[in-house]
Amino acid sequence: MLVKTETAGFMKDTSTGAFINTDDTSYVKFMAERSNAKNSKDLSNRINAVEEDLKEIKNLLLQVVNGRN
């Protein structure tokens, strides 16, 4: 059974003592922030991969220019 608490947006489950967030806007905001963090991490990983590829290309070009092919 859920009962109201003094904190807006939360209810207390009397059987477990857990506080439950009942504010949908907080959940939506949390999920958006989580998605943005994942997208940022994915983008950072892609940038790092491109940087590594460019380093490899640069090294290969230097080898060709210096006649080490």
N, CA and C atoms as a LAMMPS dump frame, in Angstrom:
ITEM: TIMESTEP
0
ITEM: NUMBER OF ATOMS
207
ITEM: BOX BOUNDS ff ff ff
-5.0000000000000000e+02 5.0000000000000000e+02
-5.0000000000000000e+02 5.0000000000000000e+02
-5.0000000000000000e+02 5.0000000000000000e+02
ITEM: ATOMS id mol type element x y z
1 1 1 N 0.845 -1.173 0
2 1 2 C 0 0 0
3 1 3 C 0.896 1.243 0
4 2 1 N 0.565 2.209 -0.831
5 2 2 C 1.328 3.452 -0.92
6 2 3 C 0.642 4.548 -0.112
7 3 1 N 1.442 5.314 0.628
8 3 2 C 0.911 6.455 1.384
9 3 3 C 1.702 7.698 1.015
10 4 1 N 1.042 8.847 1.104
11 4 2 C 1.69 10.12 0.784
12 4 3 C 2.787 10.423 1.8
13 5 1 N 3.792 11.157 1.332
14 5 2 C 4.878 11.601 2.207
15 5 3 C 4.897 13.125 2.228
16 6 1 N 5.76 13.679 3.048
17 6 2 C 5.898 15.138 3.108
18 6 3 C 6.609 15.689 1.877
19 7 1 N 7.353 14.84 1.196
20 7 2 C 8.091 15.255 0.007
21 7 3 C 7.219 15.087 -1.225
22 8 1 N 7.019 16.179 -1.946
23 8 2 C 6.181 16.142 -3.146
24 8 3 C 6.785 15.217 -4.185
25 9 1 N 5.939 14.452 -4.849
26 9 2 C 6.387 13.558 -5.906
27 9 3 C 6.834 12.194 -5.413
28 10 1 N 6.753 11.941 -4.115
29 10 2 C 7.156 10.654 -3.565
30 10 3 C 6.039 10.065 -2.712
31 11 1 N 5.953 8.736 -2.75
32 11 2 C 5.04 8.013 -1.879
33 11 3 C 5.84 6.921 -1.198
34 12 1 N 5.331 6.421 -0.07
35 12 2 C 6.035 5.386 0.681
36 12 3 C 5.246 4.085 0.605
37 13 1 N 5.978 3.015 0.266
38 13 2 C 5.391 1.677 0.258
39 13 3 C 5.459 1.164 1.693
40 14 1 N 4.298 0.957 2.293
41 14 2 C 4.257 0.569 3.703
42 14 3 C 4.775 -0.844 3.941
43 15 1 N 4.729 -1.694 2.953
44 15 2 C 5.192 -3.075 3.155
45 15 3 C 6.716 -3.188 3.107
46 16 1 N 7.382 -2.325 2.314
47 16 2 C 8.841 -2.407 2.196
48 16 3 C 9.557 -1.213 2.815
49 17 1 N 8.825 -0.122 3.016
50 17 2 C 9.437 1.093 3.539
51 17 3 C 10.136 1.91 2.467
52 18 1 N 10.036 1.491 1.224
53 18 2 C 10.703 2.186 0.116
54 18 3 C 9.957 3.456 -0.259
55 19 1 N 10.724 4.497 -0.619
56 19 2 C 10.143 5.714 -1.16
57 19 3 C 10.109 5.576 -2.662
58 20 1 N 8.958 5.855 -3.253
59 20 2 C 8.757 5.669 -4.686
60 20 3 C 8.486 7.016 -5.33
61 21 1 N 9.242 7.303 -6.393
62 21 2 C 9.068 8.54 -7.14
63 21 3 C 7.824 8.41 -8.013
64 22 1 N 6.868 9.291 -7.813
65 22 2 C 5.635 9.262 -8.601
66 22 3 C 5.537 10.457 -9.535
67 23 1 N 6.624 11.23 -9.641
68 23 2 C 6.648 12.424 -10.491
69 23 3 C 7.155 12.04 -11.876
70 24 1 N 6.253 11.964 -12.852
71 24 2 C 6.617 11.542 -14.201
72 24 3 C 7.633 12.477 -14.857
73 25 1 N 7.566 13.778 -14.566
74 25 2 C 8.488 14.714 -15.221
75 25 3 C 9.928 14.463 -14.788
76 26 1 N 10.135 14.06 -13.547
77 26 2 C 11.486 13.742 -13.082
78 26 3 C 12.031 12.535 -13.817
79 27 1 N 11.191 11.553 -14.038
80 27 2 C 11.623 10.342 -14.745
81 27 3 C 11.98 10.668 -16.188
82 28 1 N 11.146 11.454 -16.832
83 28 2 C 11.41 11.84 -18.226
84 28 3 C 12.719 12.616 -18.31
85 29 1 N 12.938 13.524 -17.371
86 29 2 C 14.175 14.302 -17.344
87 29 3 C 15.38 13.381 -17.123
88 30 1 N 15.253 12.436 -16.196
89 30 2 C 16.328 11.48 -15.932
90 30 3 C 16.658 10.678 -17.183
91 31 1 N 15.644 10.177 -17.859
92 31 2 C 15.876 9.366 -19.058
93 31 3 C 16.52 10.192 -20.167
94 32 1 N 16.128 11.469 -20.312
95 32 2 C 16.725 12.334 -21.329
96 32 3 C 18.202 12.577 -21.016
97 33 1 N 18.511 12.831 -19.745
98 33 2 C 19.908 13.042 -19.348
99 33 3 C 20.726 11.775 -19.565
100 34 1 N 20.134 10.65 -19.266
101 34 2 C 20.826 9.37 -19.463
102 34 3 C 21.11 9.138 -20.947
103 35 1 N 20.143 9.439 -21.784
104 35 2 C 20.311 9.283 -23.226
105 35 3 C 21.388 10.232 -23.748
106 36 1 N 21.373 11.473 -23.258
107 36 2 C 22.382 12.446 -23.685
108 36 3 C 23.779 12.006 -23.275
109 37 1 N 23.911 11.446 -22.081
110 37 2 C 25.216 10.968 -21.614
111 37 3 C 25.709 9.824 -22.493
112 38 1 N 24.802 8.922 -22.857
113 38 2 C 25.181 7.795 -23.721
114 38 3 C 25.595 8.308 -25.094
115 39 1 N 24.842 9.259 -25.639
116 39 2 C 25.179 9.815 -26.948
117 39 3 C 26.532 10.516 -26.906
118 40 1 N 26.812 11.222 -25.811
119 40 2 C 28.098 11.897 -25.652
120 40 3 C 29.233 10.887 -25.623
121 41 1 N 29.03 9.805 -24.895
122 41 2 C 30.065 8.774 -24.79
123 41 3 C 30.297 8.127 -26.147
124 42 1 N 29.225 7.82 -26.871
125 42 2 C 29.348 7.22 -28.194
126 42 3 C 30.098 8.152 -29.144
127 43 1 N 29.769 9.44 -29.09
128 43 2 C 30.421 10.42 -29.953
129 43 3 C 31.899 10.537 -29.609
130 44 1 N 32.213 10.536 -28.331
131 44 2 C 33.606 10.606 -27.892
132 44 3 C 34.385 9.386 -28.391
133 45 1 N 33.794 8.214 -28.308
134 45 2 C 34.445 7.001 -28.802
135 45 3 C 34.695 7.073 -30.302
136 46 1 N 33.742 7.599 -31.047
137 46 2 C 33.903 7.73 -32.499
138 46 3 C 35.002 8.72 -32.833
139 47 1 N 35.074 9.826 -32.101
140 47 2 C 36.126 10.82 -32.333
141 47 3 C 37.492 10.212 -32.058
142 48 1 N 37.602 9.463 -30.968
143 48 2 C 38.875 8.811 -30.641
144 48 3 C 39.293 7.83 -31.733
145 49 1 N 38.344 7.101 -32.287
146 49 2 C 38.651 6.152 -33.361
147 49 3 C 39.141 6.892 -34.607
148 50 1 N 38.514 8.006 -34.938
149 50 2 C 38.927 8.8 -36.101
150 50 3 C 40.332 9.361 -35.878
151 51 1 N 40.618 9.826 -34.672
152 51 2 C 41.954 10.34 -34.365
153 51 3 C 43.009 9.252 -34.549
154 52 1 N 42.734 8.053 -34.09
155 52 2 C 43.676 6.942 -34.257
156 52 3 C 43.881 6.622 -35.735
157 53 1 N 42.797 6.631 -36.506
158 53 2 C 42.908 6.386 -37.944
159 53 3 C 43.76 7.461 -38.615
160 54 1 N 43.566 8.717 -38.239
161 54 2 C 44.353 9.802 -38.828
162 54 3 C 45.833 9.677 -38.479
163 55 1 N 46.133 9.261 -37.257
164 55 2 C 47.532 9.039 -36.868
165 55 3 C 48.157 7.952 -37.732
166 56 1 N 47.413 6.889 -37.961
167 56 2 C 47.921 5.79 -38.781
168 56 3 C 48.156 6.244 -40.216
169 57 1 N 47.212 7.006 -40.759
170 57 2 C 47.358 7.531 -42.122
171 57 3 C 48.576 8.448 -42.208
172 58 1 N 48.757 9.297 -41.213
173 58 2 C 49.902 10.213 -41.192
174 58 3 C 51.211 9.424 -41.185
175 59 1 N 51.289 8.401 -40.353
176 59 2 C 52.5 7.583 -40.299
177 59 3 C 52.775 6.893 -41.629
178 60 1 N 51.738 6.387 -42.274
179 60 2 C 51.919 5.738 -43.574
180 60 3 C 52.394 6.734 -44.622
181 61 1 N 51.829 7.938 -44.62
182 61 2 C 52.258 8.971 -45.566
183 61 3 C 53.714 9.361 -45.337
184 62 1 N 54.111 9.471 -44.084
185 62 2 C 55.507 9.8 -43.783
186 62 3 C 56.44 8.697 -44.267
187 63 1 N 56.022 7.449 -44.153
188 63 2 C 56.839 6.35 -44.635
189 63 3 C 56.995 6.413 -46.147
190 64 1 N 55.922 6.737 -46.855
191 64 2 C 55.973 6.844 -48.315
192 64 3 C 56.881 7.992 -48.723
193 65 1 N 56.734 9.125 -48.066
194 65 2 C 57.543 10.302 -48.393
195 65 3 C 59.021 10.038 -48.112
196 66 1 N 59.305 9.332 -47.041
197 66 2 C 60.694 9.065 -46.679
198 66 3 C 61.265 7.845 -47.414
199 67 1 N 60.478 7.214 -48.263
200 67 2 C 60.959 6.085 -49.055
201 67 3 C 61.091 4.793 -48.279
202 68 1 N 60.363 4.632 -47.226
203 68 2 C 60.448 3.409 -46.423
204 68 3 C 59.382 2.388 -46.786
205 69 1 N 58.793 2.522 -47.905
206 69 2 C 57.698 1.653 -48.291
207 69 3 C 58.172 0.3 -48.708
